[in-house]
Amino acid sequence: MSMSEAPPSGIQQLIVSTTAFGPREIDEITQAISEDYSQYRELRSAVGELEDQENRTPATAARLGVCLYMLGRYSDSIEMLSNSDGGALTHYYLGRAYLALDRYSEAITAYESSERAGYDRDVVTLAKAEAYRYDKQHEEALQLLDSLSGAIEQTAEYLYQRSVAVQVIGGNREEVWALLERAVAADSNHSGSLFGLALENDRQGNDDYARELYERASRQFPTHLGTLLNLGILYEDMQAHDRARQCYDRILDAFPSHQRARLFYKDADASRDMYYDEEARREQDRLSQVLSIPVTDFELSVRSRNCLQKVGLMTLGDLTETTELELLASKNFGETSLVEITDMLSSKGLELGQFANQRRDEEPIYDPDSMSDDEKALMDRPISDLNLSVRARKCMVRLGLTTVGELLRRTGDDLLECKNFGVTSLNEVREKLTQAGLKLRGD
């Protein structure tokens, strides 16, 4: 080695050397990157060095195939591992790569080959259970988990796999929660368990604790993509757009063509320089409170009060959306009542018809008596049945929408007014509704 060449780092040394390479060495690499994410570059550098080697041995090909898997280059990993030493580690990571590409039957076959070659049976059984679950063979997955006994049942990976298996078959949510908490207690750095528990808290609206769990999960390697996506969304809710971009950046670093991460990155990038006027927001809140004041709070004449009631004008906000001509066109509503109404609005700094141009079309009324039982059931379905993403679900919560019927009363523009709800989320909502044969108002 020349004086100008730096000695290889710990990660590089583990990868490019000819020493043993197995689960222990892989754990050392993942732990080093978890503690210092800049070490990810060292992994890339070492992989590049191995790729440049000519006449690689089967053992070196196996080492390279595993590292390609860790970089998320799954197709390259499969090609390399398929032409390596055929050992237990090779077959196991061949299964992991097949699983990442949704090739479940091939993953299961590879796992079984790894067990025959001597890989840890309990570890292989957990991996096979995961593959069966992704392949929607839920009963088979549970049977495999039930076949395990002993110390493995107390590990974070086992508890996490069981929690997800229970969840997908519609099991008790409290059991799912308890299993995830036990998993995190067993290993506070288990990325899957941290993500699962964060997601449960996210769904319950426990944003601060969910963010803490997502942050802990994001420090692990490999990092669950859902962790980075959901954490980015929570950062956007906090107006921490630079942090959100860093989350999406990490996804795109490994998966440059990841469409959702790319779209979220653009949203966060576009929002980072937006000026947030706190005083303007407070003024808008004050105006909203005034507009919601009922007209019955004022001492109006019987004639005026009856006229307003007949035409359905119940608040000051209703009056600001109604013109003078519209009021005078009402039966028994004359100049005297008009002056009375004008004075009432003036006392609150408002004018008749000042927001008439902002008046929204009346929401469609769903008359239960004109609906079939199936239509009523559809309108009353909870929005959660649509299986929306975290970002879209948070918009539904902010808008106070809980049922499909309430959602159908909104237009696309209504939804786009919600913070952090962009065209991507709107298209997602439309797609889910289309699958159910439904549309937003105005679509």
DRENDO-1510 file (C-alpha; in Angstrom, 1 decimal, always signed):
<recs>
REC; n; res; u; v; w
REC; 1; MET; +0.0; +0.0; +0.0 .
REC; 2; SER; +1.4; +3.4; -1.0 .
REC; 3; MET; +1.7; +6.3; +1.5 .
REC; 4; SER; -1.2; +8.1; -0.2 .
REC; 5; GLU; -3.6; +5.2; +0.3 .
REC; 6; ALA; -5.7; +5.1; +3.4 .
REC; 7; PRO; -6.2; +1.8; +5.2 .
REC; 8; PRO; -9.6; +0.3; +4.7 .
REC; 9; SER; -12.3; +1.1; +7.3 .
REC; 10; GLY; -13.7; -1.5; +9.6 .
REC; 11; ILE; -16.6; -2.2; +7.3 .
REC; 12; GLN; -14.4; -2.3; +4.2 .
REC; 13; GLN; -12.1; -4.7; +5.9 .
REC; 14; LEU; -14.9; -7.0; +6.8 .
REC; 15; ILE; -16.1; -7.1; +3.2 .
REC; 16; VAL; -13.0; -7.1; +1.1 .
REC; 17; SER; -10.8; -9.3; +3.3 .
REC; 18; THR; -10.6; -13.1; +2.9 .
REC; 19; THR; -11.5; -13.8; +6.5 .
REC; 20; ALA; -14.7; -15.6; +7.5 .
REC; 21; PHE; -18.0; -13.9; +6.6 .
REC; 22; GLY; -21.2; -14.9; +8.3 .
REC; 23; PRO; -24.1; -13.7; +10.4 .
REC; 24; ARG; -21.7; -12.2; +13.0 .
REC; 25; GLU; -19.9; -10.1; +10.5 .
REC; 26; ILE; -23.2; -9.0; +8.9 .
REC; 27; ASP; -24.4; -7.9; +12.3 .
REC; 28; GLU; -21.2; -5.9; +12.8 .
REC; 29; ILE; -21.8; -4.1; +9.5 .
REC; 30; THR; -25.5; -3.3; +10.2 .
REC; 31; GLN; -24.6; -2.2; +13.7 .
REC; 32; ALA; -21.8; +0.1; +12.5 .
REC; 33; ILE; -24.2; +1.8; +10.0 .
REC; 34; SER; -26.9; +2.0; +12.6 .
REC; 35; GLU; -24.5; +3.9; +14.9 .
REC; 36; ASP; -23.2; +6.1; +12.1 .
REC; 37; TYR; -25.2; +6.3; +8.9 .
REC; 38; SER; -22.2; +7.8; +7.0 .
REC; 39; GLN; -20.8; +4.3; +7.1 .
REC; 40; TYR; -23.3; +3.4; +4.4 .
REC; 41; ARG; -20.9; +5.1; +2.0 .
REC; 42; GLU; -18.2; +2.7; +3.1 .
REC; 43; LEU; -20.5; -0.3; +2.4 .
REC; 44; ARG; -21.0; +1.1; -1.1 .
REC; 45; SER; -17.3; +1.7; -1.6 .
REC; 46; ALA; -16.4; -1.9; -0.5 .
REC; 47; VAL; -19.1; -3.3; -2.8 .
REC; 48; GLY; -17.7; -1.3; -5.7 .
REC; 49; GLU; -14.2; -2.7; -4.9 .
REC; 50; LEU; -15.5; -6.3; -4.9 .
REC; 51; GLU; -17.4; -5.7; -8.2 .
REC; 52; ASP; -14.1; -4.5; -9.8 .
REC; 53; GLN; -12.4; -7.7; -8.9 .
REC; 54; GLU; -11.8; -10.2; -11.7 .
REC; 55; ASN; -11.9; -14.0; -11.2 .
REC; 56; ARG; -13.9; -13.9; -7.9 .
REC; 57; THR; -14.0; -17.0; -5.9 .
REC; 58; PRO; -17.4; -18.6; -5.1 .
REC; 59; ALA; -17.0; -17.4; -1.5 .
REC; 60; THR; -16.3; -13.8; -2.6 .
REC; 61; ALA; -19.3; -13.9; -4.9 .
REC; 62; ALA; -21.4; -15.0; -1.9 .
REC; 63; ARG; -20.0; -12.1; +0.2 .
REC; 64; LEU; -20.7; -9.7; -2.6 .
REC; 65; GLY; -24.2; -11.0; -3.1 .
REC; 66; VAL; -25.1; -10.5; +0.6 .
REC; 67; CYS; -23.7; -6.9; +0.5 .
REC; 68; LEU; -25.7; -6.2; -2.7 .
REC; 69; TYR; -28.8; -7.3; -0.8 .
REC; 70; MET; -28.0; -4.8; +2.0 .
REC; 71; LEU; -27.7; -2.0; -0.6 .
REC; 72; GLY; -31.2; -2.8; -1.9 .
REC; 73; ARG; -29.9; -4.1; -5.2 .
REC; 74; TYR; -32.0; -7.2; -5.0 .
REC; 75; SER; -31.9; -8.4; -8.7 .
REC; 76; ASP; -28.1; -8.0; -8.7 .
REC; 77; SER; -27.9; -9.9; -5.4 .
REC; 78; ILE; -29.9; -12.8; -6.8 .
REC; 79; GLU; -27.7; -13.1; -9.8 .
REC; 80; MET; -24.6; -13.0; -7.8 .
REC; 81; LEU; -25.8; -15.4; -5.1 .
REC; 82; SER; -27.1; -17.9; -7.7 .
REC; 83; ASN; -23.6; -18.2; -9.0 .
REC; 84; SER; -21.7; -18.4; -5.7 .
REC; 85; ASP; -20.7; -21.1; -3.2 .
REC; 86; GLY; -24.2; -22.6; -2.6 .
REC; 87; GLY; -23.8; -22.5; +1.2 .
REC; 88; ALA; -26.3; -22.0; +3.9 .
REC; 89; LEU; -25.7; -18.2; +4.1 .
REC; 90; THR; -26.0; -17.9; +0.3 .
REC; 91; HIS; -29.4; -19.6; +0.2 .
REC; 92; TYR; -30.7; -17.6; +3.2 .
REC; 93; TYR; -29.9; -14.2; +1.6 .
REC; 94; LEU; -31.1; -15.5; -1.8 .
REC; 95; GLY; -34.4; -16.0; +0.0 .
REC; 96; ARG; -34.3; -12.5; +1.5 .
REC; 97; ALA; -33.7; -11.0; -2.0 .
REC; 98; TYR; -36.5; -13.0; -3.5 .
REC; 99; LEU; -38.8; -11.8; -0.7 .
REC; 100; ALA; -37.9; -8.2; -1.4 .
REC; 101; LEU; -39.0; -8.6; -5.0 .
REC; 102; ASP; -42.3; -10.3; -4.0 .
REC; 103; ARG; -41.2; -13.7; -5.3 .
REC; 104; TYR; -42.5; -15.6; -2.4 .
REC; 105; SER; -42.5; -19.2; -3.5 .
REC; 106; GLU; -38.8; -18.8; -4.6 .
REC; 107; ALA; -38.0; -17.2; -1.3 .
REC; 108; ILE; -39.5; -20.2; +0.6 .
REC; 109; THR; -37.6; -22.7; -1.6 .
REC; 110; ALA; -34.3; -20.8; -0.9 .
REC; 111; TYR; -35.0; -20.7; +2.8 .
REC; 112; GLU; -35.6; -24.5; +2.8 .
REC; 113; SER; -32.3; -25.0; +1.0 .
REC; 114; SER; -30.5; -22.8; +3.6 .
REC; 115; GLU; -31.9; -25.0; +6.4 .
REC; 116; ARG; -30.8; -28.2; +4.7 .
REC; 117; ALA; -27.3; -26.6; +4.3 .
REC; 118; GLY; -27.2; -26.0; +8.0 .
REC; 119; TYR; -28.6; -22.5; +8.6 .
REC; 120; ASP; -30.3; -22.0; +12.0 .
REC; 121; ARG; -33.7; -23.7; +11.9 .
REC; 122; ASP; -35.5; -21.2; +14.1 .
REC; 123; VAL; -34.3; -18.2; +12.0 .
REC; 124; VAL; -35.3; -20.0; +8.8 .
REC; 125; THR; -38.8; -20.8; +10.2 .
REC; 126; LEU; -39.4; -17.1; +11.1 .
REC; 127; ALA; -38.3; -16.1; +7.6 .
REC; 128; LYS; -40.6; -18.7; +6.0 .
REC; 129; ALA; -43.5; -17.5; +8.1 .
REC; 130; GLU; -42.9; -14.0; +6.9 .
REC; 131; ALA; -42.9; -15.1; +3.3 .
REC; 132; TYR; -46.1; -17.1; +3.8 .
REC; 133; ARG; -47.7; -14.0; +5.4 .
REC; 134; TYR; -46.7; -11.7; +2.5 .
REC; 135; ASP; -48.1; -14.4; +0.1 .
REC; 136; LYS; -51.5; -14.1; +2.0 .
REC; 137; GLN; -51.1; -17.7; +3.3 .
REC; 138; HIS; -51.9; -16.5; +6.8 .
REC; 139; GLU; -52.8; -19.8; +8.4 .
REC; 140; GLU; -49.6; -21.4; +7.2 .
REC; 141; ALA; -47.7; -18.5; +8.6 .
REC; 142; LEU; -49.3; -18.9; +12.0 .
REC; 143; GLN; -48.7; -22.7; +12.0 .
REC; 144; LEU; -45.0; -22.1; +11.5 .
REC; 145; LEU; -44.9; -19.6; +14.3 .
REC; 146; ASP; -46.8; -22.1; +16.5 .
REC; 147; SER; -44.3; -24.8; +15.7 .
REC; 148; LEU; -41.5; -22.8; +17.4 .
REC; 149; SER; -40.8; -23.1; +21.1 .
REC; 150; GLY; -38.1; -22.2; +23.6 .
REC; 151; ALA; -35.9; -19.2; +23.7 .
REC; 152; ILE; -36.9; -18.1; +20.2 .
REC; 153; GLU; -40.4; -17.2; +21.5 .
REC; 154; GLN; -38.9; -14.4; +23.6 .
REC; 155; THR; -37.0; -12.8; +20.8 .
REC; 156; ALA; -38.0; -9.5; +19.3 .
REC; 157; GLU; -38.2; -11.0; +15.8 .
REC; 158; TYR; -40.6; -13.8; +16.9 .
REC; 159; LEU; -42.8; -11.4; +18.8 .
REC; 160; TYR; -42.9; -8.9; +15.9 .
REC; 161; GLN; -43.8; -11.7; +13.3 .
REC; 162; ARG; -46.5; -12.9; +15.6 .
REC; 163; SER; -47.9; -9.4; +16.1 .
REC; 164; VAL; -48.2; -8.9; +12.3 .
REC; 165; ALA; -49.7; -12.4; +11.8 .
REC; 166; VAL; -52.3; -11.7; +14.4 .
REC; 167; GLN; -53.1; -8.3; +12.9 .
REC; 168; VAL; -53.6; -9.6; +9.3 .
REC; 169; ILE; -56.1; -12.2; +10.3 .
REC; 170; GLY; -58.1; -9.5; +12.1 .
REC; 171; GLY; -57.1; -10.5; +15.6 .
REC; 172; ASN; -57.4; -8.6; +18.9 .
REC; 173; ARG; -55.8; -5.2; +18.5 .
REC; 174; GLU; -54.8; -5.2; +22.2 .
REC; 175; GLU; -52.9; -8.5; +21.6 .
REC; 176; VAL; -51.1; -6.9; +18.7 .
REC; 177; TRP; -50.1; -3.9; +20.8 .
REC; 178; ALA; -48.9; -6.1; +23.7 .
REC; 179; LEU; -46.8; -8.2; +21.4 .
REC; 180; LEU; -45.2; -5.2; +19.9 .
REC; 181; GLU; -44.4; -3.7; +23.3 .
REC; 182; ARG; -42.9; -7.0; +24.4 .
REC; 183; ALA; -40.8; -7.1; +21.2 .
REC; 184; VAL; -39.4; -3.6; +21.8 .
REC; 185; ALA; -38.7; -4.5; +25.4 .
REC; 186; ALA; -36.8; -7.6; +24.2 .
REC; 187; ASP; -34.7; -5.5; +21.8 .
REC; 188; SER; -35.0; -1.7; +21.9 .
REC; 189; ASN; -33.3; -1.5; +18.5 .
REC; 190; HIS; -35.5; -4.0; +16.5 .
REC; 191; SER; -36.5; -1.9; +13.5 .
REC; 192; GLY; -39.6; -3.9; +12.6 .
REC; 193; SER; -41.0; -3.8; +16.2 .
REC; 194; LEU; -40.3; -0.1; +16.5 .
REC; 195; PHE; -42.0; +0.6; +13.2 .
REC; 196; GLY; -45.0; -1.6; +14.1 .
REC; 197; LEU; -45.5; +0.1; +17.5 .
REC; 198; ALA; -45.0; +3.6; +16.0 .
REC; 199; LEU; -47.6; +2.8; +13.4 .
REC; 200; GLU; -50.1; +1.8; +16.0 .
REC; 201; ASN; -49.5; +5.0; +17.9 .
REC; 202; ASP; -49.7; +7.0; +14.7 .
REC; 203; ARG; -53.1; +5.5; +13.9 .
REC; 204; GLN; -54.3; +6.4; +17.5 .
REC; 205; GLY; -53.2; +10.0; +17.0 .
REC; 206; ASN; -50.3; +9.8; +19.5 .
REC; 207; ASP; -48.1; +11.8; +17.2 .
REC; 208; ASP; -45.3; +12.7; +19.7 .
REC; 209; TYR; -44.7; +9.1; +20.8 .
REC; 210; ALA; -45.1; +7.8; +17.3 .
REC; 211; ARG; -42.4; +10.2; +16.1 .
REC; 212; GLU; -40.1; +9.2; +18.9 .
REC; 213; LEU; -40.5; +5.5; +17.9 .
REC; 214; TYR; -40.1; +6.3; +14.2 .
REC; 215; GLU; -36.9; +8.2; +14.9 .
REC; 216; ARG; -35.5; +5.3; +16.9 .
REC; 217; ALA; -36.5; +2.9; +14.0 .
REC; 218; SER; -34.9; +5.3; +11.4 .
REC; 219; ARG; -31.5; +4.9; +13.2 .
REC; 220; GLN; -31.5; +1.2; +12.5 .
REC; 221; PHE; -30.1; -0.4; +9.4 .
REC; 222; PRO; -31.6; -1.6; +7.1 .
REC; 223; THR; -34.3; +0.9; +7.7 .
REC; 224; HIS; -38.0; +0.0; +7.0 .
REC; 225; LEU; -39.1; +2.3; +4.1 .
REC; 226; GLY; -42.4; +2.8; +5.9 .
REC; 227; THR; -40.5; +4.3; +8.8 .
REC; 228; LEU; -38.9; +7.0; +6.7 .
REC; 229; LEU; -42.1; +7.8; +4.8 .
REC; 230; ASN; -44.2; +8.1; +7.9 .
REC; 231; LEU; -41.6; +10.0; +9.8 .
REC; 232; GLY; -41.2; +12.4; +6.9 .
REC; 233; ILE; -45.0; +13.1; +7.0 .
REC; 234; LEU; -44.9; +13.7; +10.8 .
REC; 235; TYR; -42.0; +16.2; +10.3 .
REC; 236; GLU; -44.0; +18.0; +7.6 .
REC; 237; ASP; -46.9; +18.3; +10.1 .
REC; 238; MET; -44.3; +20.0; +12.4 .
REC; 239; GLN; -43.3; +22.3; +9.5 .
REC; 240; ALA; -39.8; +20.7; +9.8 .
REC; 241; HIS; -39.5; +20.4; +6.0 .
REC; 242; ASP; -35.7; +20.0; +6.0 .
REC; 243; ARG; -36.0; +16.9; +8.2 .
REC; 244; ALA; -38.8; +15.5; +6.0 .
REC; 245; ARG; -36.6; +15.9; +3.0 .
REC; 246; GLN; -33.7; +14.0; +4.7 .
REC; 247; CYS; -36.1; +11.1; +5.3 .
REC; 248; TYR; -37.2; +11.0; +1.6 .
REC; 249; ASP; -33.5; +11.5; +0.6 .
REC; 250; ARG; -32.5; +8.4; +2.4 .
REC; 251; ILE; -35.1; +6.3; +0.5 .
REC; 252; LEU; -34.1; +7.8; -2.8 .
REC; 253; ASP; -30.4; +7.2; -2.0 .
REC; 254; ALA; -31.1; +3.5; -2.0 .
REC; 255; PHE; -34.1; +3.4; -4.4 .
REC; 256; PRO; -33.8; +6.3; -6.8 .
REC; 257; SER; -37.0; +5.3; -8.7 .
REC; 258; HIS; -39.2; +5.1; -5.6 .
REC; 259; GLN; -42.2; +7.1; -6.9 .
REC; 260; ARG; -43.9; +7.9; -3.6 .
REC; 261; ALA; -40.7; +9.1; -1.9 .
REC; 262; ARG; -39.9; +11.3; -5.0 .
REC; 263; LEU; -43.3; +12.9; -4.9 .
REC; 264; PHE; -43.2; +13.5; -1.1 .
REC; 265; TYR; -39.7; +15.0; -1.5 .
REC; 266; LYS; -41.0; +17.5; -4.1 .
REC; 267; ASP; -43.9; +18.4; -1.7 .
REC; 268; ALA; -41.5; +19.0; +1.2 .
REC; 269; ASP; -39.0; +20.8; -1.0 .
REC; 270; ALA; -41.7; +23.2; -2.2 .
REC; 271; SER; -43.0; +23.8; +1.3 .
REC; 272; ARG; -39.7; +24.6; +3.1 .
REC; 273; ASP; -39.5; +28.2; +2.1 .
REC; 274; MET; -43.2; +29.0; +2.7 .
REC; 275; TYR; -43.8; +31.8; +5.2 .
REC; 276; TYR; -46.2; +30.9; +7.9 .
REC; 277; ASP; -48.0; +34.0; +9.2 .
REC; 278; GLU; -49.0; +33.2; +12.8 .
REC; 279; GLU; -50.9; +36.5; +13.2 .
REC; 280; ALA; -52.8; +35.9; +10.0 .
REC; 281; ARG; -53.8; +32.5; +11.2 .
REC; 282; ARG; -55.0; +33.9; +14.5 .
REC; 283; GLU; -57.0; +36.6; +12.7 .
REC; 284; GLN; -58.6; +34.0; +10.5 .
REC; 285; ASP; -59.5; +32.0; +13.6 .
REC; 286; ARG; -61.1; +35.0; +15.2 .
REC; 287; LEU; -63.1; +35.7; +12.1 .
REC; 288; SER; -64.3; +32.1; +12.0 .
REC; 289; GLN; -65.6; +32.4; +15.5 .
REC; 290; VAL; -67.5; +35.6; +14.8 .
REC; 291; LEU; -69.0; +34.1; +11.6 .
REC; 292; SER; -70.3; +31.1; +13.6 .
REC; 293; ILE; -72.3; +33.3; +16.0 .
REC; 294; PRO; -76.0; +32.4; +15.7 .
REC; 295; VAL; -78.4; +35.2; +14.8 .
REC; 296; THR; -80.5; +34.3; +17.8 .
REC; 297; ASP; -77.9; +35.9; +20.0 .
REC; 298; PHE; -79.1; +39.3; +18.9 .
REC; 299; GLU; -82.3; +41.2; +19.8 .
REC; 300; LEU; -84.1; +41.1; +16.4 .
REC; 301; SER; -87.7; +41.8; +15.7 .
REC; 302; VAL; -90.0; +38.9; +15.4 .
REC; 303; ARG; -90.5; +39.6; +11.7 .
REC; 304; SER; -86.8; +39.6; +11.0 .
REC; 305; ARG; -86.1; +36.6; +13.1 .
REC; 306; ASN; -88.9; +34.6; +11.4 .
REC; 307; CYS; -87.8; +35.6; +7.9 .
REC; 308; LEU; -84.2; +34.5; +8.6 .
REC; 309; GLN; -85.4; +31.2; +10.0 .
REC; 310; LYS; -87.6; +30.5; +6.9 .
REC; 311; VAL; -84.7; +31.0; +4.5 .
REC; 312; GLY; -82.3; +29.0; +6.6 .
REC; 313; LEU; -79.9; +31.8; +7.6 .
REC; 314; MET; -78.8; +30.8; +11.0 .
REC; 315; THR; -75.4; +32.5; +11.6 .
REC; 316; LEU; -73.6; +35.7; +10.8 .
REC; 317; GLY; -71.6; +33.7; +8.4 .
REC; 318; ASP; -74.7; +32.8; +6.5 .
REC; 319; LEU; -75.6; +36.5; +6.2 .
REC; 320; THR; -72.2; +37.5; +4.9 .
REC; 321; GLU; -72.7; +34.9; +2.1 .
REC; 322; THR; -76.2; +36.3; +1.2 .
REC; 323; THR; -76.7; +39.5; -0.9 .
REC; 324; GLU; -79.1; +42.3; -0.2 .
REC; 325; LEU; -81.2; +41.4; -3.2 .
REC; 326; GLU; -81.6; +37.8; -2.1 .
REC; 327; LEU; -82.9; +39.0; +1.3 .
REC; 328; LEU; -85.3; +41.5; -0.2 .
REC; 329; ALA; -86.6; +38.7; -2.5 .
REC; 330; SER; -87.8; +36.8; +0.6 .
REC; 331; LYS; -91.5; +37.0; +1.5 .
REC; 332; ASN; -92.3; +39.6; +4.1 .
REC; 333; PHE; -88.7; +40.9; +4.2 .
REC; 334; GLY; -88.7; +44.6; +3.8 .
REC; 335; GLU; -86.5; +47.7; +4.1 .
REC; 336; THR; -87.0; +47.9; +7.9 .
REC; 337; SER; -85.7; +44.3; +8.4 .
REC; 338; LEU; -82.8; +45.0; +6.1 .
REC; 339; VAL; -81.7; +48.0; +8.1 .
REC; 340; GLU; -82.0; +45.9; +11.3 .
REC; 341; ILE; -79.8; +43.1; +9.8 .
REC; 342; THR; -77.3; +45.5; +8.4 .
REC; 343; ASP; -76.8; +47.2; +11.8 .
REC; 344; MET; -76.4; +43.8; +13.5 .
REC; 345; LEU; -73.7; +42.8; +11.1 .
REC; 346; SER; -72.0; +46.2; +11.4 .
REC; 347; SER; -71.7; +45.8; +15.2 .
REC; 348; LYS; -69.3; +42.9; +14.5 .
REC; 349; GLY; -67.4; +44.5; +11.7 .
REC; 350; LEU; -69.2; +42.6; +9.0 .
REC; 351; GLU; -71.3; +43.4; +5.9 .
REC; 352; LEU; -74.2; +41.8; +4.2 .
REC; 353; GLY; -73.0; +39.7; +1.2 .
REC; 354; GLN; -69.3; +40.4; +1.7 .
REC; 355; PHE; -68.4; +36.7; +1.2 .
REC; 356; ALA; -71.1; +35.9; -1.3 .
REC; 357; ASN; -68.5; +35.2; -4.0 .
REC; 358; GLN; -66.9; +32.5; -1.7 .
REC; 359; ARG; -70.2; +30.7; -1.0 .
REC; 360; ARG; -69.8; +27.0; -1.6 .
REC; 361; ASP; -72.4; +24.9; -3.4 .
REC; 362; GLU; -74.8; +23.2; -1.0 .
REC; 363; GLU; -73.6; +19.8; +0.0 .
REC; 364; PRO; -75.7; +17.0; -1.4 .
REC; 365; ILE; -78.1; +15.6; +1.1 .
REC; 366; TYR; -78.3; +11.9; +1.6 .
REC; 367; ASP; -81.9; +11.0; +2.3 .
REC; 368; PRO; -81.8; +7.6; +4.2 .
REC; 369; ASP; -85.5; +7.0; +3.2 .
REC; 370; SER; -84.5; +7.0; -0.5 .
REC; 371; MET; -81.6; +4.6; -0.1 .
REC; 372; SER; -81.5; +0.9; -0.2 .
REC; 373; ASP; -80.1; -1.0; +2.8 .
REC; 374; ASP; -76.8; -1.6; +0.9 .
REC; 375; GLU; -76.5; +2.1; +0.1 .
REC; 376; LYS; -77.0; +3.1; +3.7 .
REC; 377; ALA; -74.4; +0.5; +4.8 .
REC; 378; LEU; -71.9; +1.9; +2.3 .
REC; 379; MET; -72.5; +5.5; +3.4 .
REC; 380; ASP; -72.0; +4.5; +7.0 .
REC; 381; ARG; -68.8; +2.6; +6.4 .
REC; 382; PRO; -65.8; +4.0; +8.4 .
REC; 383; ILE; -63.2; +5.7; +6.2 .
REC; 384; SER; -60.6; +3.3; +7.8 .
REC; 385; ASP; -62.1; +0.6; +5.5 .
REC; 386; LEU; -60.5; +2.4; +2.5 .
REC; 387; ASN; -57.0; +1.5; +3.9 .
REC; 388; LEU; -55.6; +5.0; +3.1 .
REC; 389; SER; -52.0; +5.9; +3.7 .
REC; 390; VAL; -51.0; +7.7; +6.9 .
REC; 391; ARG; -50.9; +11.1; +5.1 .
REC; 392; ALA; -54.4; +10.7; +3.7 .
REC; 393; ARG; -55.8; +9.4; +7.0 .
REC; 394; LYS; -54.4; +12.4; +8.9 .
REC; 395; CYS; -56.3; +14.7; +6.5 .
REC; 396; MET; -59.5; +12.9; +7.1 .
REC; 397; VAL; -59.0; +13.4; +10.9 .
REC; 398; ARG; -58.3; +17.1; +10.5 .
REC; 399; LEU; -61.4; +17.6; +8.4 .
REC; 400; GLY; -63.5; +15.6; +10.9 .
REC; 401; LEU; -64.5; +13.0; +8.4 .
REC; 402; THR; -65.2; +9.5; +9.8 .
REC; 403; THR; -67.5; +7.8; +7.3 .
REC; 404; VAL; -67.5; +7.3; +3.6 .
REC; 405; GLY; -70.7; +9.3; +3.2 .
REC; 406; GLU; -69.1; +12.3; +4.9 .
REC; 407; LEU; -66.1; +12.0; +2.5 .
REC; 408; LEU; -68.3; +11.9; -0.6 .
REC; 409; ARG; -69.8; +15.3; +0.4 .
REC; 410; ARG; -66.4; +16.9; -0.2 .
REC; 411; THR; -64.8; +18.0; -3.4 .
REC; 412; GLY; -61.2; +17.4; -4.5 .
REC; 413; ASP; -60.5; +21.1; -3.8 .
REC; 414; ASP; -61.9; +20.8; -0.3 .
REC; 415; LEU; -59.4; +18.0; +0.5 .
REC; 416; LEU; -56.5; +19.9; -1.1 .
REC; 417; GLU; -57.0; +22.7; +1.4 .
REC; 418; CYS; -55.9; +20.4; +4.1 .
REC; 419; LYS; -52.3; +20.8; +5.3 .
REC; 420; ASN; -49.8; +18.4; +3.7 .
REC; 421; PHE; -52.5; +16.9; +1.5 .
REC; 422; GLY; -51.4; +17.1; -2.1 .
REC; 423; VAL; -52.3; +15.7; -5.5 .
REC; 424; THR; -50.7; +12.4; -4.7 .
REC; 425; SER; -53.0; +11.8; -1.7 .
REC; 426; LEU; -56.0; +13.1; -3.7 .
REC; 427; ASN; -55.3; +10.6; -6.4 .
REC; 428; GLU; -55.0; +7.9; -3.8 .
REC; 429; VAL; -58.4; +8.8; -2.3 .
REC; 430; ARG; -60.0; +8.9; -5.8 .
REC; 431; GLU; -58.5; +5.5; -6.6 .
REC; 432; LYS; -59.8; +3.9; -3.4 .
REC; 433; LEU; -63.3; +5.4; -4.0 .
REC; 434; THR; -63.3; +4.2; -7.6 .
REC; 435; GLN; -62.6; +0.7; -6.5 .
REC; 436; ALA; -65.8; +0.9; -4.5 .
REC; 437; GLY; -67.7; +2.5; -7.4 .
REC; 438; LEU; -67.8; +5.9; -5.7 .
REC; 439; LYS; -66.7; +9.4; -6.5 .
REC; 440; LEU; -66.0; +12.7; -4.7 .
REC; 441; ARG; -68.5; +15.5; -5.1 .
REC; 442; GLY; -67.9; +17.2; -8.4 .
REC; 443; ASP; -65.8; +14.4; -9.9 .
</recs>
